[in-house]
Amino acid sequence: MVDKDNIESISGLAAMQKGMLFSHAVDTGSDAYVEQFDFVIAGEVDVEHLRTALAGVSRTYSVLRTIFSYRNTDEPYQIVLKDWAPALDVRDYRDRPELDRDVEEFKVADRAKGFDLSTDVLLRATLIRVGDRRWRLVFTFHHIILDGWSLGPLFGTMMGYYEELTTSGSFQPRHEVLPYRDYIAWYERQRGEDARRYWAEVLDGYENEAVLPADPRPGSYRGATHRFVLPAELHEGLKRFAQEAQVTQSAVFQAAWGVVLQKFNYADDVVFGSVVSGRGTELSGIGEAVGLFANTQPVRVTAGADQDFAGLCRDVQESYLRANAFEHYALHEIQGVTPLKNKLLNHVVAFENYPLSEQLQDFGGDEGDGLAFEGVEVFERTSYDLHIVVNPGAEFAITFAYNENHYAPGLIRELERCLVRVFTAAVDDPRVRVADIALGDGRAEDAPAPQAAPSALLDSSVVDVFADVVASHGDKTALVWRGEEYSYAELDRWSDAVAWELKNRGVVPGTAVGVLADRRPELIAAILGLLKNGNFYVPIDTKDAKPRVEYVVADAGVEHLCTVPEYADKVPSSSRVLLVSRPAGDVPPFPRLRNLNGATAYLMYTSGSTGTPKGCRITHRNILRLVADQEFFDFHDRQVVMFTGSPAFDASTFEIWGTMLFGATLVLADELDVLDGDLMRDTIKRNQVTAMWLTSPLFNQLCAYDPAIFDRLEHLLVGGSALSVQHLVKVRAACPNLRITNGYGPTENTTFSTTHEIRAEDLHRERIPIGRPLAHSSAHVLDRGLNVLPPGAIGELCVGGDGVSSGYHNRPDLDLAAFVTVPALPGHRLYRTGDLVRELPDGTFDYLGRADDQVKISGFRVELGEVESVLRSLDRIEDAAVICVEVDGEKSLRGYYVAREPIAPDAVRQAMLKKVAPYMVPAGLAQLDRIPLNKSGKVDRTRLAEIRPEPEAVRQAPDLGPVSDVVRILFDIIADLVPVETIDVNRNFFDLGINSLNLLTINNRLRKVLDRNVPLVQLFQHTSIASLAAYLDSTGSDDEAGSQADESAPDDTSAEQEEEEERAFSASALLLEIADEIAEELAAELEEEL
């Protein structure tokens, strides 16, 4: 029970206090913002004097006598009591055999106790005797009443009292220069409009959260720290750098940390949190004041293409100076002006120029028998999973305090290395460009590790290897087509006939020969024959439109084109037709050409960004690298592979040469055999197929039809685009013995660059990794400046090794941009895939999407792949695709989905709104029977763009009409808090403009109106009027029993009295200014609450 006569003052809360109070209200059992200082003391402590000094400090500094009330009013407030002394517990651990362990266990338990902000003294002390004249003084307090700066004056005052007591038996109480309530009064007078305008301008256009790679594990917050000190030479270099650049060390650190974040996020614009002292006001005595003056504000670090690091430091410092006038502004208000809202910050940096450990030397008596403070261990716990503390004292120390259940220790150690590399780069060259700063090592090793004795296969040619296979497997079946088998010997004779025909026509080695055929024996015979003649093949898809065929033939310089009669009319008039037919008689062996290893084997055309196809040259060595010394697939003569892809799609390289170069069998499937589930099942069974390749969209469609289609296969390779976890789960359940591999790679690196065999644990991931590089290959994650990045950082995947193409046909401009060398990887020619990945802790790569797959919708950057993933994850949705369309200069998303039963577009839209922000929900939605695929088995986005969703009825503003009383109550509460003319009862609170603190207001008003407690966490789980009303209607008054202590206001308190009371609380900082009748009701309310 709180005696009203014991109330000294009442005031509102400072910015950071509001955030901490909200964190406490959401989870009252959390130890977030519980701080602990463990002082190591030598000397003889007088316990009673210390207890008296601690009580004296409490009387001196009003904030130590503060409790908080927030359950029954819209605005929270703090109450300073006249007498509220902290306790001093004394323990003797001298006889403990595991003394250090027991002290640590006590500290952990003491922190875990936490604090009830409404009922507890928010600071407690424990004195532990650990030896003769050896002590540990443990101060545990809630950050809501004290910041780190305050510990200096507070501790100085306490030890001053202690010394006076020791020498004279009494002490002279000191006057509090600036009571905390006076600071609150100043804070409440500040103009919020100016601060809001400033921060809105600073953060304008910032839309993407800067994150670090998380490694979530079960369990709540598990505190860990990692502290390191910069080498002395580097520290001195940084001080020189700061002096020459005319910036503070704080600006240097923040700029360096910004560079690390930029590199980790593949971005040039990042925002993170910074703790500011909040003591830059004109208030007298604020430097020695005790309380929570610190605040968290955003720091935005933006680096242009040619930005040098020194200039970046100056930009950071100038931004800090401009923000000084607004450092008091509440973080939740700042978050409210950005699209990211409460995702704007996920970690904070605190810069402590004068650490408490260095102030300790000033405490204690001057006599030799006085107390000596030998050090202090600090535990700080924020609501963030990462908190960085920088101490630039005699040493430059950096401490990462982090949640070990969210961030792996390996990442934290890597962040240390990254910071040191940035600092070193700046010291070595003060004018270094940010783009030229490398965070990672130039590791160039291949993975998996090269074999000790690689086979001679890699140095051979396709023609030579095939000849060896014919010699050893001549009678074995090479091809199966429509029930007919063709042996290796027969295929060899057939291809010899093609080679002779080309030679007789005067086709010289090194020139292009076109191949226009579907999956049939003539295709394989033609390819082998022209290779034997030293030519390279240009595969043309039989479904290609005439203009494309003509372009490819003309661009490649195809004068002769191999085909079959049914496609002869598609051959452009500029090319001579060579009809491939089975030879009737004997064919003399064609003489083998040598030294073809580096010669072009095929020229495959892929879509260009401008719409004009570009031809990619692939050599014999490139093809052989795909199959030489590999572990991702068992290449041997017992394999029976079903050919499912287009001959003009680079997966055919794996299908054709993965069989023909090993004496295996290739089953040439008709189109219906690939697309029809029943026919595919029959083809697999009839031909005893052991392995096949499928594009992921086709795999999804077949899986949706029947996941057991693949149960007779031994190995299934899937790829071409991101794999769907839900479809893999179904196939794994239906085919438990099936080996499934995710194959990733661009045409420019010969089919596969990386592969990953699906494991059980992968089925619980958000995305399936694309794996590790093949043998004789390498893969590197590079930043925008083509510097190597460390594991975990997002960057462009650049691939190297023996699979990299020799370049594009007659396109030196494209070669220059796509095929690069980087200084950190000497001797490595790399292909820039344009795909964003990060290296996972196990060494596999996580595919995140295209670097250029971003579109802007209503000013927000949107990743199409991300929207597709969300749409595909909805209940009953089997497959989905999303495109961006532009009409009259306005871009919008259009989504297409497949389901077995009709699902209304609006139902899909509402389901998506529960998962993502409104701007990520496609404006147009259409249900299809299947997602159209192009000839390569990928989503045909051109055809999708031609499918326009049916117009939907215009959604009217909700008419409340005959709705429940709870809906009306919620509607009125929300309408009073947000300036929205039309409130959609189905719309997310945060999209309406509600912030975190508004949820407290909603909760309090609901309690009063409904006369029942609503757990605050439910407002996070039910985030719309309709959803929350449904929850409240379903639960009635039977809410969580654990929150019954949060009683509502007394029944006899009228609405008029409550309103008057609330106005009084917000208008005055002192109880003396409140009318007597309001004070009496406050006391009654406090008694009920506390």
N, C-alpha and C positions, 0 to 999 in steps of 0.2 A: 504494500500500500504506500502511495506517495502522499506525503503531507504537503498541502498547497503552501504552507508556510515555509517549506524547505525549497520552494522554487525561487531561484534568483532571477532568471531571465528566459525569454523564449525568442527564438529567431528562426529564419529560414535556413536553407542550406546553400553552401557554395557549389560550384559546378561539379567538381570531382566527387563531392560528398553525395550528390544526387545519383551519380552512376554507381557508386559503391552501395548506397542504400538499395537501389534497384536490384543489384546483384544479390544482396542479402535477402531481399523479399522473395526473389525467385527460388532461392535455395537457402533456407535459414540454417541448414546444417553444414553448409560449405565452410571451408577454412580460407576461402578467397579473401585476400586483403588482411589476413592475420599476419602480423609482422613479429619478429622475435630477434632480440639482440642479446647475445651471450657474452658478458664481459668476464675476462680472466683477471683476477685480482690477487695480488700478493700483499701480505700484511695481516694485521689482526683487526678484524671488523667488529665494531660494537653494534650488535644487532639492534638494540633498542634505539640507539641514536639513528641508525639507518632507517628504522621504521618511522621514527618521528620526522626525519628529514623528508621521507617519501610523502607522508601526510601533509607536511608543510608545502611541498611542491604542488600537491593537489589543490591546496587552498590558494596558492599564488596564481596558478594557471587555470582559468575557468573551464577550458576545453576538456580538462581531465575529469570534470564533474558533469559531463554531458551524457544525456540519453536521448533517444530519438523516437518520435511518434509519427506514424505514417498510415495506420490502419483505418482511421475513421475520417480522414479529411482528404480533399483533392490534392492539396499541397503538403508535403512532409515538413516537419519542423523539428528543431532540436531544443531541448530544455536543459538549462544549466541549473543544477541543484546547489544549494548552499553548502551542504555537507555530503560528500560522496567519496570517502577516502579509499584509495586502493589498498589491497591487502599485501603484506609481505610474509610469504611462507618460508620457513627455515628448515633445511634438511641436512643430515649428516651422512655423507657417503664414504667416510674415510675407511670403513671396514669392508667396503664392497670389493670382492675379488675382481669383478669386471666393471671397474669404476667408469671408464670412458663410455662403455656400452650403455651402462645404466643412466648416465647423464643424457646421452643421446635419446634413449627411450623415453626419458621424462620429457625432454623438449618436444619430441614428436607428439606425445600424448597431450601435452599442454596446448600445443597448437591445435590439435584435433578437437579440443573442447570448444574452441571458437568463442564467440560472444553472441549473446542476445542483445541487439542494439537498443532494445526497449527497456531492459531490466538490469543489465549487468554494468558494473564498473568496467570501463573499456580499457583498463590497463591493470595488469597484475605483475607482481615481482616475486621471484623465488631466489633465495640465497642458499647455495649448496656448498657445504664444506667438503672439500675433496682432499685435504691434507693439512698438516700443520702450517698455518699462515698461508693457506692456499684456498681460494674461493672461486665459485662461478656465480655471477649475478645474472639471472635470466629475466629480462624484461619482455613480456608478451603483451601486445596491444593491437587494437584494430586501427587500420590505416585511416579510417574515417575521421579520427580525431587528431592524428599527427602525421606530418611528413618527415622525411629524413633530415631535412634542415633543422627541424625543431628539436631534434635529439641533442644538439649541441647546447643551446641555451638551457633546455630543460635539465640536462645532466649537470651542466655547470652550476645551476641554481641548487640542485639537490646536494651536490658535493660541497657547495659553499655552506649550506645549512649544516651538513654533517660535520664539517671542520669546526664551525662555530660551536656546535654541541660538544664536540670533543674537547675543545679548549676552555669553554665557559659554562657548559651545561645548558645553554639556551641559544636561540638564534633570532636575529632581527628579520622579520618577514619582509620580503621584497615586494615592490609594487609592480603589478602587471602593466607594462607600458602600453600595450595595445591588446585589450580584451578581444577575443575572437568575434564577439557579437558586433563590435565596432567595424570589423572588417566586413562582416556579412551586410551591415547597413550600407557600407560603401558599395559593396558588390551589387546590391539590389538597386542602387541608384544609376548604374551604368546603362547606357543606351544600347539595347540589344539589336536595334535595327541596323546600326552602323556595323556592328560585328557580323551580323548575319550577311549583310551585303558584301563585306570584305571576304568572308570565307566562301561565299558562293562564287565570287570572282576568282579566287585562288584555285578552287577545285573545279571550275567550269571545264567540261569536256573530259573529265577523268571518269572512266567507266569500268576498268578492269582491275579486279583485286590483285594486289601483289602478294603472292603466296610462296611459301617454302614447301618442299615435298614432305608430306606427312606420312607417318607409318603408324596408323591407328592400331591400338591394342585394347583388349577388354580392360575395363576398370576405370575408375575416376582419376582425378589428377594425382600423378605420382611425381613429386618434386625431385629435380636433379639440378646440379650446377656444374658448370665447366668454366674454370678461371684460368686465364693465361696472361702473361706479361710480355710486352713487346721487348725484343732485344734492345739493349741500351743504345747501340749504334743506330738502330732504326728509329728509336724514340728521339734521339738527338736530331736525326735527319728530318723527322716530321716537324720538330720545333723550328728548324731552319726554314723548312718549306712554308709553314704557316706564317712565319715572320716575313718572308719574301713576298708571299702572296697577299699579305696584310689581311689575314683571316684568323679566327680563333681555332684552337684545337677541336672545339666542338663542331665547328663548321666542316673541318677536315674529316672528322669521323663520320658525320652525317652524310657528307658527299660520298665517302668511301662505301658506307653501308648502302646508300642509294645505288651505287654502281653494282654492288653485289646483287642486290634485288633485281636490278634491270637485267643483269646477265642471267640470273636464275629464271626470269620470267619471259625472256626473249622480248624485251620491251625497252623503250627509251624513256618511259614515263612511269614513275612509281610513287606510291604514297605509303608512309608508315607513321606510327605514332611517336611523339616525343614528349617526355615529361618536362614541363617548364616550372620554374620555381614559383611563379605567381607573385613574386615579391618586388616586381618592378613598378609598383604604384607609388603615388605621392604620399601615402599614409605615413605619418611619423611613427618610428619604432618598429616598422614591419620587418626589418632585418633581424631583430631579436625576438620577434613574436613567436608564440607557440600555438600551433594549430595545423590544419590542412590548407595550405595556400597553393600547393602544387596543382597543376592541371595537366591534362593530356590534350595535345593539339596535333593536327596532321602536319607532316613535313612532305612537301611534294618536290621530287628531284627529277628534272627533265634534262636530258642530254641530246642535243642535236647531232647531226651526222659528223660534224667536224669540231664538236665541243672538246676543249682541252680540260684536263682535270682541275687545274688551278682556276680556270674560269668557272667551272662548275662549283667549286668551293665558294667563290665570291657570290655566285647566284644564291647558294644556300644561305649564306650569311645575310645577304640583303633581304631575303624573304623572311628570315628570322627577325630582323630588326623591324620590318614592316608589321609583323604579327604581334610585336610586343604590346601594342595598345589594345589588342583583343585577346590576350592570352587567358583572360578570365572567362571567356565564353564557353558555355557548357558543350561537351563533346557530343551529346545526343542531339543538340540543336544543329551542330555542324554536320553531323551525319544526315540530318533531315534534308539538307539542301543538295545532297548528292544522290544519284541513282542507286548507289550501292547500299545506302542506308547504314545499318549496323555492321555491314561487311566491309566498310571503308578501311578499318584497321584490324589487324589480327595479331599484332605484337607492338611493343613499345621500347623506346630507347631512353635511358635516363643517364644524364651526364652529371657526375658528382665531383665538383671541383675541389671540395674540401672534405674528404672522407672523415667519418667520425673516428676511425682508428688513429688518424693523425692528430685529432684534438685531445685524445686521451692523455697525452703527455702533459697537458696543462692541468689535469685533475690530480687530486691528492695533495698531501701536505708537503712542505718543504723539508721537513725533518726526515732523517733516515728511517725512523720507525713509523712513518705514515704509510698510507695505502699506495700501492703502485699498480696502475692499470697497464697490463702487458699486451692487451689486444682485445679484439671483439670479433665474434662470428655473427654474421647477419643472415637472417632468413627473411626473404621478401616473397610474398605470394600474391600475384595479381590474378585477375580473372582471365588473363591472356595465357596462352600456352607457351609463349616465349617473352622473356623480359631481359633486356640487355642493359647492364650497368657498366658505365665507363668511369674509371678513376684515374685522371691524368695528374697524379701527384709526382713524387720523386720517381716513381715507376709509372708506366702507362699500363694500367691493368684493365682487363675487360672480362666481365663475368656474364655468362649465359645462364640464366635461371629458366628452366624449361620443364615441360610436362613430358616425362619419359614414356608415357602411354600415348603420346601424340607425335613426338619427334624422336628419331633414333639417335643415340649418342654418336654414331658415325657421321651423321649429318652435321651435328654441332661441331665436331672436330674439323670437318671439311669447311665449315663457315670460318673457323679460325684461320685455316690456311688461305682461304680466299681473301680475307681482310688483309692478311700479311702481304699477299701478292699485290693487292691494290696499293697499299702503303709503299711497298718497295718500288713499284713502278713509278709512283709519284716522286719519291726521293731520287731515284735514278734519273728521271727526266721530268722536271716540273711542268713541262709543256706537253706531256704525253696526251694523245687523244684518248678519250674514253673508249672509243671503238677499238683501240689498239691494246687495251689492257686485257691480258689473258688470265682467267681464273684457274684453268686446268693445266695439267701436265700434257706434254706432247707424246702421249702414249701411242705407239704405232703397232703394238703387237696384234697379231691376228687372233681370232677366237672362232672355233677352238684352236688350240695350239697346233702349229704345223707338225705333221708326222716327221719322225726322225729320218725316214727314208721314203719320201713321196714317190708315187709311181711315175713311170715314164709317160703315162697317159696325157698329162698336162702339156708336154712338149711335142706331142704328135699332131695329127690332123684328123678331122672327122672321117675323111676318105680312108686314111691308113688304118684307123681303128676299126672301121666297118669291114675293111678287107680282112683283118685278123679275125673278126667275128665270123665272117663267111667261111673262113678256112676251118674254124673249129666247130661251127654250128650250122653247116650248110643245109642239113636235112631238117633242122628244127623249124617250127612254125614261126615266121616273123610277123605276118599280118593275118587278121581274120576280118572278113567283110561279108556281111549278109550270108553267113554260114559257110563261106568258102575260105580255105586256108591257103596261104602263100608262104613257101619256105624261103629261107635266107638265100639259098642258091638261086632260086627262081627270081627273087627280087634283085639279086646281083646282076643276073643276065638282063633283066628288064631295064635296069638303070644303065647298064653298059650300052644298050640299044639307044637310049636317050642321049647318052654322051656322044656316041658315034654320029647320031643325026645332027647334033649341034656342031660337032667338029666338021662334018661334011658341008654344013651350011656356011662355014667360015666364021663361026662365033669364036672369038679369041678369048683366052683366059683373062680374068680380071674384069670382065664386063657383066652387066646385069642381065638376068633372064627372069622374066615374069612367070609366076605359077598361079593359075586361076582354076581352082578345083575345091570341092568340098572334101570331107573325110572319106577317102577311097584309096585303093592301092596305087592308082595313077599319080596321086599327089606325092606319095613317098618315093615312087620310082623316078618321077621328074626331078625332085629335089636331089636325090642321090646322083642322078645322071648329070645334072648340070654342075654339081660340086666336083664330080670326077673330071669334068672338062675344065676345071679351074675357074668356073663362074661363081657368082653369088646369086642367091634366089631372092626375088621380091614377091612375097606372098600377097595375094589380093583376095579379099573376101568375096565370095560369090553373091553376097547380099548387098555389096556396095553399089551405090547409085552410079550411073554412067559418068557424071562429071568427076566424081572422086577417082574412078578407075582411070579416066583419061589424064587426070592431074598426076597420079602416082606414076603411070607409065611414062609420061613426058618428063617428069622431074627426075626419075631414076635413069632415064635414057634406055628404057627397055625396047629393044628392037625385035626380040624374039620372045614369044610368050607360050608356055606349055599349058595346055588345057585339055578338056574332053569335049566331045561333040555338043552336048547339051548346053555348054557355056560359051561356045565359039562365037556366038553372035554378040557377046559382051566385050570381045576383044577390040580395042580401038584400031582404026584403020592404019595407024602409024606403025603397028607391030605385026610381024609375021607370026602366023599361028603354027604351033607344033602340036598336033593332036597325039596325045600319049595313048598308045594301045599296047596290048600284050604281044610280045614278039612271037611270030609263028614258028620260026626255026631256031637254029643255033646262032648264037651271037658271040663273036670273038671277044676275048677279054680286052677291056680298054686299058691302055698303058697308064700306070699311076703317075701323077705329078707329085713332085716332092716339094718340101719347104713351103707348105701351105699354112703352117701354124699361125702366122700373123696376118694371113690374107683374109679379106672379108668373106664371110660365109653366107650372110643374108643381110638384106636391107629392109627393115620393118618400119612401117609408117605408123606414127601415133598422132593423135590430135594435138594441134598447136594452140597456144593461148589466143592467137589471132583468128583461129578457125581454119587456117591453112595447114594441112598435114606436114609433118617433118619426118624425114627418113633417118633412122638410126642404124649405123653400121655395127654389125656384130661379127667378130672374127672367129676362126676355128678355135683359137685358144680360149676365147670367151666361152664358147659352148662347152669345151672340155673341162673348164674350171667348174661348171655346174655339176658335173658328175664325178670328178676326180677326187678321191680321198675323202668323200663326204660321209657324214653320219646321219644326216636328216632323213635319208631314205636308203633302203637296202637295195642297191643296184646289183642285180644278178640275173642269171638266165632263167630263173624259176618264176620271175614276176610276169603277171598278165595284167597289163595296164589298159584301161578303157580310155580312148581318145575322145574327150568331151568338148574341147575348146575349138575356137576358130583357128584355122591355119595361119591367119593373119594376126593372131594374138600370141604374145610371147610365151604364154604357158605351153604352147605347142612345142617349144624347144625342149622342155622337160619331158613331155609326153613322147615325142618322136625319138630324141636322142637318148633319153633315159632307158629306152628299150633297145633301139637299133644298135647301140654301141656295147650292149652286154649280152646279146643273144636272147633277150626276153621277147614276149609276144605283145603286140599292139593290136587291140580290138578297135576297129574303126566303126564308131557308132553313128547311126543315122540320127537326124535331128530329133525325131520323135522319141528315139531311144534315150535321149538325154533329157528331154523336157517332160515326158510322161512318166510318172512314178511307177506305174505297173510295168510298162515296157522296160524301164531301167532295171527294175528288180529282176525281170525275166532275162535281160541281157547279161546281167552280172552272174546269175545262176547258170545260164546255158553255157557261157564261156569261161566259167570258173575264174572270174576277174578277181585279182588280189588287191589292186590299188587303182585309184583314180584321183584326178584333180577336178575341183569345182570352184567356180567363183562363189563368194559368200552370198550374194543375193539369190543365186540359183540353189545353193545349198539350203538357204532358209525356206525357199518355196517347196523344195522336195521334202524337207523336214516337216513342214506344216502339213503336207499330204500324208506322210507316213515316216516317222523317224526310224522305223525298222528296215527301211529299204536297203540300208548299208550293212545289214548284219552279217552278210557273207564276205564282206571285204576284210582284208587284213590292215590296210592303211588307206586313209582318206586325207588328202591335202586340200586345204581350203584357203582362199585368199582373194586378192584383187581389191578388197576394201575391208573395213573393220568387221570382225566377226561378231555375231550376236550371241551373247552368253546364254540367253534363254533357249535358243535353238540347240546350242551345244549340250545344254543340260538334258534336253529331250533325247538327243541322239545317244548321249553317253548312257542314259538309263535304258534305252532300247537295245543298244549294241555295246555292252560293257567291255568286250574284248577288242573293240576297234581302236586302232592307233590313229589319232587325229593330229595333224600338224598344221599350224598356221604358217602359210608361206607369204612372205612380203618381199616386194622388190619392183623397181621400175624396169622398163624395157632397156634403159641405158646401162643397166648392170646385169643383163642377161638373166631374166626371169626372177631368180630369187637372190636377195641380198642377205636376208636374215630368215631364220625359221625358228619355230617354237612348238615343241610337242606339248599338247594340252595335258595338264595334270589335274588331279582332283581339286587341288586348292585353287586352280585358276577359275573354276566354275563359281567361286564366291567373290571374284573380283568384279569391279565395275567394267573393266576392259581386259581383253585378252592380250598379253604381251606379244610382240612380233619376234621376240627371241634374240638370238645372237648371230653374228656373221657366220657365213659358210667358211669352210677351209679355203685357203688361198685368197682370202678376202679380209677386208677390215671395214669397220664402221665407226664413225666419230660424230659426236654431238658438238656442233660449232655455234658460236654466237653470231650476231649480225656482222661483226667484223672478221668472221672466219677464224676466231680463236677457239682453241679447245676448251670445252666446259667440263666442270667436275660432275661426278655422278649426282643425279637428282635434278640438275638444272635443265630447263626447257631450252631446246635449241634445234637447229636444222640438222637433220641426219644427212651426213655426207659419207658416201661409200667409196671404197677403194679396192684395189687388188686386181686379180687376173680376169675378173668378170666385167670390168668397166669398158664400155664401148670406145672405139677409136674416134667417135665423133659423129656429128650429123652430116648428112650428104649435102655438100655445097652450101653449108650454112655456118661460115666462120664466125658470124656475129653471135649465133646461139652457142657455139662451142666455147667462145670466150666467157660467156656468162655461166654456162652449166658445168664445164670441166675446169677445175681449178687446182692449183697447188698452194699450200700454205706453209709459211716458214717453220711452224712448230712440228710439221710432219714432212721433213725433207725426203724427197724421192717418192712421195705418194701423190699420184694423180687421182683426184677425187671427183666424183659426180655429186652435184648438189641436187638432192631429191625434191627439195621444197616441202618436205614433210617435217612436222614438228614432233619431237620425241623427247623422252627423258630416260636416262639409264636408271634402272631400279637397283636396289641393294644386291639382288642376286646376279647382276650383270646382264640381265635381259633388257630389252628396250620396250618402253611403253609408248605406243603410237597415240598421239593427241590430235591429229588432224593436219590439214594443209595450212601452210603459212599464209596462203592467199585465199583460204576458204572462209574468210570473214566478210560479212556484209554489215552495213549500217541500216538499222531499222528504227525510225523515230529518234535518230541520234544515238542509238545504242549499238555497240558492236555485237554481232551475233555470229556464233559458229554454227553453220548449217548441220554439221555432224552431231553437235550437241543436241539440237532440237530434234533431229531424227532419233537419237538415242532415247530421249524422253518420250517421244510419241510411240516408239516401239515398245517401251516398257509398260504402257498402259494395259490394264486388264482387257483381255479379249482381242487386243491388237496383235496380229501375227507378223506383219511387216509394214514398213513405212519408208517414205522418202520425202525430202523437203527441198524445195527450190526457192530461189529469190527471183521475183519478177519486178519489172519496172513499168509503170503506167503513168504517163504524163509527168515523168520526172520523179515520181514517188515510188520508192522501193517498198515491197512488202513480201512477206513469206507466204508460200502456198504449200500446204501439206497434203499428202496422199497416204492412205492407209488401207490395209487388207485385213478383213475379219471374216469369219465364217458366217456371221449373222449380221443383219443390218444394224449399224450404230449411227445415230444421228450426229452430224457434225457438231452441233451444239453440246452434245454430251461429251464428245471428245474434247471440245474446247474447255468445258468446265473441269474435266479431269486434269487437263494440262495446267489450268490455272492454279490447281492445288499443288503443283510441283515447281512451276517456274514463274518468273515475272511476266506480266501481260505482254510485253513487247516480244517475248519469245514464243508466243502462241500464234501460229499461222492465221493470217486474216482470212484466208480461204482454205477450206478443208473438203476433201472429196474421198469417198470410199470407192476402191477399185477391186476388181476380181483378182488382179495380180499386178505387181509393180513391173512396168515394161523394162526389158533389158535390151542392151545393144548387142551387136555381134560378138563382143568380147565378154559377154556375160555380166556386164556392169549395168547399173541403173541408167536407163536412157532418159536423161534429163531434158533433151530436146523434145522427145515425145510427150513427156510429162507437161512441158510448158504449153503444149497444144490442148491439154485436157483442162478445161476450165470448170471449176466447181460450180454447181448449180446455185443460183442466188438464194440466199436465206432470207426469211422474213426479218424485217428490221426489228431489232430487240428494243422494246420500249423500256423506259425507266420503270422500275418495279412499282406496282400499285399494291400498297400494303393490304388494302382490302380486308378480307376476313382472315387475319393472321392471329397468331397467339399473342397474349399480353406480353410475353417475354420478348418477342420480336419488336413490339412497339416500344418497350422500355429500352431495349438496346439501341433501336433506331434513334430515339430521342437523346440518349447519352452520346452516341457517336456524332450526331448532328450538332451537338453543342461543342464538340471538340475540333471538328475539321471544317474548313471553309469550302465544302463541296455542295453544289446546288442540288445535284441528284445523287443520292447514295444508293448504290447497288447492294442489296442485302447479301449477295453471293460473292462480293468482291473482298479480297484480302485486306485486313485492317491496314497493313503497312502501305499497300498501294493507295489507300484512301488518304494517307498522310499521317496516320497514327504512329507515334514513336513509342519507345520503350516506357518512358515515364507516363505517357497517357494510359498505358495499360494499368498502372497503379490506380489512376483516377477512375477508370472504368470499373476496376475491381472494387474500389471503395464505394462507389455509387451503387453498384449492384448489391453490395452487402446491406446498404441502408434501405434500398427500395424493396428488396426481396426478403430482407431479414434472415439471411443465410450466408454462410461463408462459401466463397468460390475459390478453390485453390488457384493461385496465380498461374501456375504452370498450365492450367487448362486453357488460358487465353493464348498460349503459344501453340497448343494443339488444335484448337478450334478458332481459326483466324478469320472468320467472317461472321456477320450478324446471324445468317441462317444456320451456320454450323454451330455457333455457340448457343443459339437459342435451342436447337435440337438437343444439344448436350444437357442444357439446363432443364428442359422439359422432361428428358428421359431419366434424369437422376433425382428429380424432385428436390427435396430438402436434405436428402441423404448424401451429403458430400463427405470428403475425407475426414475421418475422425481425428486424424493427427493435427488438424488445423483448428480444432474447436477452441483453442485458447484465444483465437483472434475474435473476440466478441464485438458485436456491433455497438453503436451508441445506446445509452439507456433508453428504454421505451418511452419514458415520460419527457424526453427531449423533443420539442416541437421542431418542425422544419424551419420555422422562422428563427428559432434560437440557434439551430445548427448553422444556418447561413450567416447569422450575425457573428457566431463564433469563428467561422472560417474567414470572414472578412477581417476580423480582429487579428487573427494569427498572421495573415499575409500583410497587413498594414503596419504592424508594429513589431519591433524587435524586443521590447521590454514588457514584462507582465504588468508593470506599474501603470502602463498606458492603456491597459484593458479594463473595461468596466468590471465592477465587483461581481455582478451577476454572471458575466462570462467566465471570470476566473473560477467561480464556484462550480460551474458546469464543466470546465476544463478539468478541475481536480477530480470530479466524479468520473469523468471519462477516462482519465489517467488511471484511476483506481481500478476501473473495469478492465482497462487494457493491460496494465502492468501487474 
